[in-house]
Amino acid sequence: MADLSEETYNQLVKHHEKVIWTRFVLVFFGLWLFFVPISFDYLSHSKTVMINDMVMGVVVLLFALFSFSPKSKFFPYCLAIVGIWLNFAPLIFWAPMGIMYLNDTLVGSLIIAFSILIPGVPGEALHDGPEIPPGWTYNPSSWPQRLPTMVLAVVSWFFARYMSAFQLGYIDVMWDPFFGAEGTIKVITSKLSQSFPISDAGMGAMAYSLEFLLGAKGGVRRWYTMPWLVVCFGILVVPLGVVSIILVCSQPIIVGHWCTWCLAAAVCCMFMITFAINEVIAVCQYILSECKKGRSWWDTLWKGGLPSGATKDERTPGFLNSKGQIFSCLRWGVTLPWNLLVTAACGVYLMVSPTLYNMTPLVNDFCYVTGALTVVSSFVALAEVIRAVRFFITVLGAWVIVYVIAFAAPPGSGRPWISLGVAILMILFSLQKGKIIEKYGSYDRFIV
């Protein structure tokens, strides 16, 4: 901290004194991790998990004590890494008791929250300035904008935890309201699922908990004060969300069954992308603008700065305002063009057509995948900043026409003329951009 001015250092000390209570909580978590294995007789079930938890308890205790100093810039991050490891540990060691899994994942998440989420990293509280990116009409980092993604992450977390409980052997029965327990069990115990070295549902639960924590971390200016955080958040939500959706789409092909909880988590991932992508775009814009000024993108990514042209946010209401005002903020940057609803309906038709007609297995698989991708693309494209995703539906429609003409004409393959009509609708309605309400500065020219 020698490079800080005396005034800045004094501000850091005052902030540290306000949040120092979180260090006492972390000390308690360290003691908790150390003594719980003794209290619940871990030794009789898994010596490995017992040793891991007791060692991590000592590590948390030491890091928490070191972090009592206002100069402890390094140790809060170390505690967060320990919290991430505790979420992974019961999956890696295949913890044989439900209490082991519950204790490690819950305490690990709380350690992340009390080390860097609640107190904030040193210096973060000193940032002040405008909130809206240059040329934008709203702030993508405002709490109402981040709230939908956080809620969807929590909902997905519950779905994934339920499935991981079966995979890890804590429960023997699964309930599925639509496709039956047998189908769900076959999906989550399939060769694809078992090809992962650890529980894939547990790994998903881990990702969802991190998505929530990263979504809650940082203030309303984090798109330029903490670009690295938004990038990490975007990586979790977008690429990993796409992978999750693709894996779910492959269920009827690889396994031959559907799983309600997998589908529900995939739907949540789809909408998380829709609501989170605008903040990622704002960060990319900011980093690019700094690079044009001659600044290193690496330095901008990790240190942030004060962007030129940004404005004060006088549009976003506080949480004490009426519910109607708050809910209106949630959909800024997301519109509902009727043409995309039509393409989504076309995708649903393709997905259910194998159950309506007597088709060959090859045509069934094609309809499942193409229909699912059409639905996903339709709803992701509701985000104004990536409205161009709808052109993927155009490609899918063209591919349906080619496929029907080439493979679906023989008897027993369904009703090709209906499929051709659906494909034409997909192409025609995906070409329309739909209404764009908000402004996005220099990015407006890419919204086509």
C-alpha positions as CSV (number, residue, x, y, z in Angstrom):
1,M,0.0,0.0,0.0
2,A,3.1,2.2,-0.1
3,D,2.0,3.6,-3.5
4,L,-1.3,5.0,-2.1
5,S,-1.7,8.5,-0.9
6,E,-2.3,9.1,2.8
7,E,-5.9,10.2,2.2
8,T,-6.6,7.1,0.1
9,Y,-5.0,4.8,2.7
10,N,-7.1,6.4,5.4
11,Q,-10.3,5.8,3.4
12,L,-9.3,2.1,3.0
13,V,-8.7,1.8,6.7
14,K,-12.2,3.3,7.5
15,H,-13.8,0.9,5.0
16,H,-11.9,-2.0,6.5
17,E,-13.1,-1.1,10.0
18,K,-16.7,-1.2,8.8
19,V,-16.4,-4.7,7.4
20,I,-13.9,-6.2,9.9
21,W,-16.8,-8.2,11.4
22,T,-16.7,-10.5,8.3
23,R,-13.2,-11.6,9.4
24,F,-14.6,-12.9,12.7
25,V,-17.2,-14.8,10.7
26,L,-14.5,-16.4,8.6
27,V,-12.6,-17.4,11.8
28,F,-15.8,-19.2,12.9
29,F,-16.0,-21.0,9.5
30,G,-12.4,-22.2,9.9
31,L,-13.2,-23.6,13.3
32,W,-16.5,-25.1,11.9
33,L,-14.7,-26.9,9.1
34,F,-12.1,-28.3,11.6
35,F,-14.6,-29.7,14.2
36,V,-17.6,-30.9,12.0
37,P,-15.7,-34.0,10.8
38,I,-15.1,-35.0,14.4
39,S,-18.7,-34.3,15.4
40,F,-20.2,-36.4,12.5
41,D,-17.7,-39.2,12.5
42,Y,-16.2,-38.6,9.1
43,L,-13.4,-41.1,9.8
44,S,-15.8,-44.1,9.7
45,H,-16.9,-43.1,6.2
46,S,-14.2,-41.2,4.4
47,K,-10.7,-40.4,5.8
48,T,-9.9,-38.4,2.7
49,V,-12.8,-36.0,3.2
50,M,-12.1,-35.7,6.9
51,I,-8.5,-34.7,6.3
52,N,-9.4,-32.3,3.6
53,D,-12.0,-30.5,5.7
54,M,-9.8,-30.3,8.8
55,V,-6.8,-29.0,6.8
56,M,-9.0,-26.5,5.0
57,G,-10.4,-25.4,8.3
58,V,-6.9,-24.6,9.5
59,V,-6.1,-22.8,6.3
60,V,-9.3,-20.7,6.5
61,L,-8.5,-19.8,10.1
62,L,-5.0,-18.7,9.3
63,F,-6.0,-16.7,6.2
64,A,-8.9,-15.1,8.2
65,L,-6.5,-14.0,10.9
66,F,-4.0,-12.5,8.3
67,S,-6.9,-10.7,6.6
68,F,-7.5,-8.6,9.8
69,S,-4.9,-6.2,8.5
70,P,-6.2,-3.4,6.2
71,K,-3.1,-4.2,4.0
72,S,-4.3,-7.7,3.4
73,K,-5.1,-7.4,-0.3
74,F,-4.0,-11.0,-1.1
75,F,-5.7,-13.1,1.6
76,P,-9.4,-12.4,0.7
77,Y,-8.7,-13.9,-2.7
78,C,-7.0,-16.9,-1.1
79,L,-10.1,-17.4,1.0
80,A,-12.2,-17.3,-2.1
81,I,-10.1,-19.9,-3.8
82,V,-10.5,-22.1,-0.7
83,G,-14.2,-21.6,-1.0
84,I,-14.2,-22.8,-4.6
85,W,-12.1,-25.8,-3.7
86,L,-14.6,-26.8,-1.0
87,N,-17.4,-26.8,-3.6
88,F,-15.3,-29.2,-5.7
89,A,-13.9,-31.4,-3.0
90,P,-17.0,-33.6,-2.2
91,L,-17.4,-34.2,-6.0
92,I,-13.8,-35.2,-6.5
93,F,-13.7,-37.4,-3.5
94,W,-17.2,-38.8,-4.1
95,A,-18.2,-37.9,-0.5
96,P,-20.2,-40.9,0.8
97,M,-22.4,-38.9,3.2
98,G,-24.9,-36.2,2.3
99,I,-23.7,-34.1,5.3
100,M,-20.3,-33.9,3.8
101,Y,-21.6,-32.6,0.5
102,L,-23.9,-30.2,2.2
103,N,-21.4,-28.9,4.6
104,D,-18.5,-28.3,2.1
105,T,-20.7,-26.7,-0.6
106,L,-22.6,-24.5,1.8
107,V,-19.6,-23.4,3.9
108,G,-17.5,-23.0,0.8
109,S,-20.0,-20.6,-0.8
110,L,-20.3,-18.6,2.5
111,I,-16.6,-18.3,2.6
112,I,-16.6,-16.8,-0.9
113,A,-19.4,-14.4,0.2
114,F,-17.8,-13.2,3.4
115,S,-14.2,-12.9,2.0
116,I,-14.8,-10.8,-1.2
117,L,-18.5,-10.5,-1.8
118,I,-19.9,-8.8,1.3
119,P,-16.8,-6.7,2.4
120,G,-15.6,-6.0,-1.1
121,V,-12.0,-6.2,-2.2
122,P,-9.6,-3.4,-1.0
123,G,-10.1,-0.2,-3.0
124,E,-13.4,-1.2,-4.6
125,A,-15.4,1.0,-2.3
126,L,-13.4,4.1,-3.4
127,H,-14.7,4.1,-6.9
128,D,-17.3,6.7,-7.7
129,G,-18.5,8.2,-11.0
130,P,-21.0,7.7,-13.8
131,E,-22.8,4.5,-14.3
132,I,-24.2,4.4,-17.9
133,P,-21.8,3.4,-20.7
134,P,-21.2,6.0,-23.4
135,G,-24.1,6.2,-25.8
136,W,-26.2,3.7,-23.8
137,T,-29.7,4.5,-22.4
138,Y,-29.4,2.3,-19.3
139,N,-26.9,0.8,-17.0
140,P,-26.4,-3.0,-17.7
141,S,-24.7,-3.4,-14.3
142,S,-27.6,-2.0,-12.3
143,W,-29.1,-4.4,-9.7
144,P,-32.4,-4.7,-11.5
145,Q,-30.5,-5.8,-14.6
146,R,-28.5,-8.4,-12.8
147,L,-31.4,-9.7,-10.7
148,P,-33.0,-12.1,-13.3
149,T,-29.7,-13.9,-13.9
150,M,-29.1,-14.3,-10.2
151,V,-32.6,-15.7,-9.6
152,L,-32.3,-18.1,-12.5
153,A,-28.9,-19.3,-11.2
154,V,-30.4,-20.1,-7.8
155,V,-33.3,-22.0,-9.4
156,S,-30.9,-24.0,-11.6
157,W,-28.8,-24.7,-8.6
158,F,-31.7,-26.4,-6.8
159,F,-32.4,-28.5,-10.0
160,A,-28.7,-29.5,-10.2
161,R,-28.4,-30.3,-6.5
162,Y,-31.4,-32.6,-6.7
163,M,-29.9,-34.6,-9.6
164,S,-26.4,-34.6,-8.0
165,A,-27.9,-36.1,-4.8
166,F,-29.0,-39.1,-6.8
167,Q,-25.7,-39.4,-8.7
168,L,-23.7,-39.3,-5.4
169,G,-26.0,-41.9,-3.8
170,Y,-27.7,-39.8,-1.2
171,I,-31.2,-40.6,-2.5
172,D,-32.6,-43.7,-4.2
173,V,-35.7,-42.3,-5.9
174,M,-36.1,-39.5,-8.5
175,W,-39.4,-37.7,-9.2
176,D,-40.1,-36.4,-12.7
177,P,-43.5,-34.7,-13.3
178,F,-43.5,-35.1,-17.1
179,F,-41.2,-37.8,-18.4
180,G,-41.3,-40.3,-15.5
181,A,-38.6,-41.1,-13.0
182,E,-37.2,-43.9,-15.2
183,G,-36.4,-41.5,-18.0
184,T,-34.7,-39.1,-15.7
185,I,-32.6,-41.8,-14.0
186,K,-31.5,-43.1,-17.4
187,V,-30.4,-39.6,-18.5
188,I,-28.4,-38.8,-15.3
189,T,-26.8,-42.3,-15.2
190,S,-26.2,-42.5,-19.0
191,K,-22.8,-43.3,-20.5
192,L,-22.5,-39.6,-21.4
193,S,-23.1,-38.6,-17.8
194,Q,-20.8,-41.3,-16.4
195,S,-18.0,-40.3,-18.8
196,F,-17.3,-37.3,-16.5
197,P,-14.8,-38.1,-13.7
198,I,-17.1,-36.4,-11.2
199,S,-20.9,-35.9,-10.9
200,D,-21.8,-33.7,-13.9
201,A,-24.9,-32.5,-12.0
202,G,-22.8,-31.6,-9.0
203,M,-20.4,-29.7,-11.4
204,G,-23.4,-27.9,-12.7
205,A,-24.5,-26.9,-9.2
206,M,-21.0,-25.6,-8.6
207,A,-21.2,-23.5,-11.7
208,Y,-24.6,-22.1,-10.8
209,S,-23.5,-21.1,-7.3
210,L,-20.5,-19.3,-8.8
211,E,-22.8,-17.6,-11.3
212,F,-24.9,-16.3,-8.5
213,L,-21.9,-15.1,-6.4
214,L,-20.3,-13.4,-9.4
215,G,-23.6,-11.8,-10.3
216,A,-24.0,-10.4,-6.8
217,K,-20.4,-9.2,-6.6
218,G,-19.5,-5.6,-7.4
219,G,-21.3,-2.3,-7.6
220,V,-23.4,-0.7,-10.3
221,R,-20.2,0.5,-12.0
222,R,-18.5,-2.8,-12.2
223,W,-18.6,-2.8,-16.0
224,Y,-15.6,-0.4,-15.9
225,T,-14.3,-0.8,-12.2
226,M,-14.1,-4.6,-12.4
227,P,-14.1,-5.7,-16.0
228,W,-12.4,-9.0,-15.1
229,L,-15.3,-9.9,-12.9
230,V,-17.9,-9.3,-15.7
231,V,-15.8,-11.3,-18.1
232,C,-15.6,-14.3,-15.7
233,F,-19.3,-13.9,-15.1
234,G,-19.9,-13.9,-18.9
235,I,-17.7,-17.0,-19.4
236,L,-19.8,-18.9,-16.8
237,V,-23.1,-17.8,-18.2
238,V,-22.6,-17.8,-22.0
239,P,-20.1,-20.5,-23.1
240,L,-20.9,-22.9,-20.3
241,G,-24.6,-22.2,-20.8
242,V,-24.4,-23.1,-24.5
243,V,-22.6,-26.3,-23.6
244,S,-25.3,-27.2,-21.1
245,I,-28.0,-26.5,-23.6
246,I,-26.3,-28.6,-26.3
247,L,-25.9,-31.6,-23.9
248,V,-29.6,-31.4,-23.0
249,C,-30.6,-31.2,-26.7
250,S,-28.6,-34.4,-27.3
251,Q,-30.6,-36.4,-24.6
252,P,-33.2,-38.0,-26.9
253,I,-30.4,-38.9,-29.4
254,I,-27.8,-40.3,-27.1
255,V,-30.0,-41.6,-24.3
256,G,-33.4,-41.9,-25.9
257,H,-35.1,-40.1,-23.0
258,W,-35.9,-36.6,-21.7
259,C,-35.3,-35.3,-18.2
260,T,-37.5,-32.6,-16.8
261,W,-34.9,-31.2,-14.4
262,C,-32.2,-31.1,-17.1
263,L,-34.6,-29.3,-19.5
264,A,-35.6,-26.9,-16.7
265,A,-32.0,-26.0,-16.0
266,A,-31.3,-25.6,-19.8
267,V,-34.3,-23.2,-20.1
268,C,-32.8,-21.2,-17.2
269,C,-29.4,-21.1,-18.9
270,M,-31.1,-19.9,-22.1
271,F,-32.7,-16.9,-20.3
272,M,-29.5,-16.2,-18.3
273,I,-27.7,-15.7,-21.6
274,T,-30.5,-13.3,-22.7
275,F,-30.3,-11.2,-19.6
276,A,-26.5,-11.2,-19.0
277,I,-25.1,-10.7,-22.4
278,N,-25.6,-6.9,-22.4
279,E,-23.2,-6.3,-19.5
280,V,-20.6,-8.4,-21.3
281,I,-21.0,-6.3,-24.4
282,A,-20.6,-3.1,-22.4
283,V,-17.3,-4.4,-20.9
284,C,-16.0,-5.4,-24.4
285,Q,-16.9,-1.9,-25.6
286,Y,-15.0,-0.3,-22.7
287,I,-11.9,-2.4,-23.1
288,L,-11.8,-1.7,-26.9
289,S,-12.2,2.0,-26.4
290,E,-9.3,2.0,-23.9
291,C,-7.2,0.0,-26.4
292,K,-7.8,2.7,-29.0
293,K,-6.4,5.2,-26.6
294,G,-3.1,3.2,-26.4
295,R,-3.8,1.4,-23.1
296,S,-3.1,-2.3,-22.8
297,W,-6.2,-4.5,-22.8
298,W,-4.7,-6.7,-20.1
299,D,-4.2,-3.7,-17.8
300,T,-7.7,-2.4,-18.5
301,L,-9.2,-5.9,-17.9
302,W,-7.7,-6.2,-14.4
303,K,-7.5,-2.6,-13.2
304,G,-10.5,-0.9,-14.9
305,G,-10.5,2.9,-14.9
306,L,-12.8,5.8,-15.6
307,P,-14.4,5.8,-19.1
308,S,-14.9,9.0,-21.1
309,G,-18.4,9.7,-22.2
310,A,-20.1,7.7,-19.5
311,T,-23.1,9.4,-17.8
312,K,-24.9,9.4,-14.5
313,D,-27.8,6.9,-14.1
314,E,-30.9,8.9,-13.4
315,R,-33.2,6.3,-14.9
316,T,-32.9,3.3,-12.7
317,P,-35.2,3.5,-9.6
318,G,-34.1,2.4,-6.1
319,F,-35.4,-0.8,-4.6
320,L,-37.7,1.2,-2.3
321,N,-39.7,2.4,-5.4
322,S,-42.9,0.7,-6.4
323,K,-42.7,-2.9,-7.7
324,G,-43.9,-1.9,-11.1
325,Q,-41.0,0.5,-11.6
326,I,-38.5,-2.2,-10.5
327,F,-39.9,-4.8,-12.8
328,S,-39.9,-2.5,-15.7
329,C,-36.1,-2.2,-15.3
330,L,-35.6,-6.0,-15.6
331,R,-36.6,-6.0,-19.2
332,W,-34.5,-3.1,-20.4
333,G,-32.5,-4.4,-23.4
334,V,-34.9,-7.4,-23.9
335,T,-37.8,-7.1,-26.2
336,L,-40.4,-9.6,-27.4
337,P,-40.9,-9.4,-31.2
338,W,-43.8,-11.4,-32.4
339,N,-41.8,-12.9,-35.2
340,L,-39.4,-14.6,-32.8
341,L,-42.4,-16.1,-31.0
342,V,-43.4,-17.6,-34.3
343,T,-40.0,-19.1,-34.9
344,A,-40.0,-20.4,-31.4
345,A,-43.3,-22.1,-32.1
346,C,-41.9,-23.6,-35.2
347,G,-39.0,-25.0,-33.1
348,V,-41.5,-26.5,-30.7
349,Y,-43.4,-28.1,-33.5
350,L,-40.2,-29.7,-34.8
351,M,-39.4,-31.1,-31.3
352,V,-42.8,-32.7,-30.8
353,S,-43.3,-33.9,-34.4
354,P,-41.6,-37.3,-33.7
355,T,-44.4,-38.0,-31.2
356,L,-47.1,-36.9,-33.7
357,Y,-46.0,-38.8,-36.8
358,N,-44.4,-42.2,-37.6
359,M,-40.9,-41.1,-38.5
360,T,-37.6,-42.9,-39.0
361,P,-35.0,-42.7,-36.2
362,L,-32.8,-40.5,-38.3
363,V,-35.6,-38.0,-39.0
364,N,-36.6,-38.1,-35.3
365,D,-33.0,-37.1,-34.2
366,F,-32.9,-34.3,-36.8
367,C,-36.2,-32.9,-35.6
368,Y,-35.2,-33.0,-31.9
369,V,-31.9,-31.2,-32.5
370,T,-33.1,-28.6,-35.1
371,G,-36.2,-27.8,-33.1
372,A,-34.3,-27.3,-29.8
373,L,-31.7,-25.1,-31.5
374,T,-34.5,-23.0,-33.1
375,V,-36.3,-22.5,-29.7
376,V,-33.0,-21.6,-28.0
377,S,-32.0,-19.2,-30.8
378,S,-35.4,-17.5,-30.8
379,F,-35.3,-16.7,-27.0
380,V,-31.6,-15.8,-26.9
381,A,-32.2,-13.3,-29.7
382,L,-34.7,-11.5,-27.5
383,A,-31.7,-9.6,-26.2
384,E,-31.3,-6.6,-28.4
385,V,-27.5,-6.6,-28.4
386,I,-27.5,-10.1,-30.0
387,R,-30.6,-9.9,-32.1
388,A,-28.4,-11.1,-35.0
389,V,-28.5,-14.6,-33.5
390,R,-31.9,-14.9,-35.3
391,F,-30.0,-15.4,-38.6
392,F,-29.0,-18.8,-37.2
393,I,-32.7,-19.7,-37.4
394,T,-32.6,-18.7,-41.1
395,V,-29.7,-21.3,-41.6
396,L,-31.7,-23.9,-39.7
397,G,-34.8,-23.3,-41.8
398,A,-32.7,-23.7,-45.0
399,W,-31.2,-26.9,-43.6
400,V,-34.7,-28.3,-42.8
401,I,-35.7,-27.7,-46.5
402,V,-32.6,-29.5,-47.8
403,Y,-33.1,-32.3,-45.3
404,V,-36.8,-32.8,-46.1
405,I,-36.2,-32.9,-49.8
406,A,-33.2,-35.2,-49.5
407,F,-34.4,-37.7,-46.8
408,A,-38.0,-37.2,-45.7
409,A,-39.8,-38.1,-48.9
410,P,-39.9,-41.9,-48.4
411,P,-43.0,-43.4,-46.8
412,G,-43.0,-43.6,-43.0
413,S,-41.0,-40.4,-42.6
414,G,-43.8,-38.1,-41.5
415,R,-45.4,-35.3,-43.4
416,P,-42.7,-33.5,-45.4
417,W,-45.0,-30.8,-46.8
418,I,-45.8,-29.6,-43.3
419,S,-42.1,-29.6,-42.4
420,L,-41.4,-27.6,-45.6
421,G,-44.0,-25.0,-44.6
422,V,-42.6,-24.7,-41.1
423,A,-39.1,-24.2,-42.5
424,I,-40.3,-21.5,-44.8
425,L,-41.9,-19.7,-41.9
426,M,-38.7,-20.0,-39.9
427,I,-36.8,-18.3,-42.7
428,L,-39.3,-15.6,-43.4
429,F,-39.9,-14.6,-39.8
430,S,-36.2,-14.8,-38.8
431,L,-35.2,-12.2,-41.3
432,Q,-37.2,-9.5,-39.5
433,K,-35.2,-7.6,-36.8
434,G,-38.1,-6.6,-34.6
435,K,-38.3,-3.6,-32.4
436,I,-35.1,-2.2,-30.8
437,I,-35.9,0.2,-28.0
438,E,-32.6,1.0,-26.2
439,K,-29.4,2.6,-27.5
440,Y,-25.9,1.0,-27.2
441,G,-23.5,3.7,-28.4
442,S,-21.0,2.5,-31.0
443,Y,-22.5,-1.0,-30.8
444,D,-25.7,0.1,-32.4
445,R,-24.4,-0.5,-35.9
446,F,-23.9,-4.2,-35.1
447,I,-27.6,-4.7,-34.2
448,V,-28.9,-5.8,-37.5
